Amino acid sequence: MRGWWRELAGLVLPGACAGCGALRVVLCAACGRALDGAAAGPVRPSGRPRGLPPVYGAAAYEGVVRAVVLAHKERGALALSGPLGVALAAAVAAAAQGPAGRPAAGPAAVVLVPVPSAARQVRARGHDPVRRTALAAAGRLRRSGVPARVASVLRQARAVADQAGLGARERWENLAGALTVCRGGARAVAGARIVLVDDVMTTGSTLAEAARALGAAGAGPVVGAAVVAAPPGSFVRIRSSTRTEQHSCE
C-alpha cells in the first residue's frame, strides 16, 4: 500500500494507539508524553565512531517510543510523523544550541539533513520515514520561531548490507564510503547550521558516515546530529551544582 493510500486510510478507518493499543486514537495523550521532547539531551554511543558530531536524542528507544517508531517506519502509520516530529524538533533545537546551551556561531537558519534510506526500502515502505519526520520537525521549529528547512542532499553511493546483528566495528566497515552528496547539495546547505537527523541511533556509524560525506563535499560545518530515539544507556548524565538529571524516556 503506497503512502498516499495509507494516509487516506488513516483519515477514514478507526485506528489504535501505536503505544498502548487504545482504540480510535493514533497516539493517546499518555503515550504522547513519551515523545514530547522534554527529556531531549546529549547521547553518546558505546564505542563512539571517528567523526561522529555531537548527538542529541529526544527519548530512549524502548517501550512506547520503540513501538511508535516501528509503527511509523515499518507499518506505514503516517500520522505518527507529527508526534515523532515534535520529539525530533526538541533534539534538533538542542543540537543547534550545542553543549553550552547557546546558539552556535553563524547564521540563525537551521538545515535538517536526513540520513537517506535505501531506494528499495522506500519503495517497499511506500514512504521515507526519516524525511517525513524531518519535515514535521522543521515545521514545528518554524512555528516556534526558528528558521528551519529540510535539505535531502545525501544519497547512497553503494549498497550496504543489513545492519541488524552487526557490532559497532562491523557497522562502521559496512557504511564506510557508502554515502555521498548529490550534485549541488553543498550549495543547497551553504551558510546554514547543518544538523543531521535520523529516527534512531544505535552505534552512531550512520551519522558519522553522513558527516564524513558532507565534509568531503565541502558542505558544513555540521554543528550536530539529532535523533528521535537512542539506546537508554547512551544518554549522558548532566551534573550541575544543584541537581543531577538523567535524560531518559518517561
Summary of the structure (lengths in Angstrom):
residues: 250
radius of gyration: 17.4
end to end distance: 33.2
largest distance: 53.6
contacts: 854
relative contact order: 0.21
helix: 39%
strand: 20%
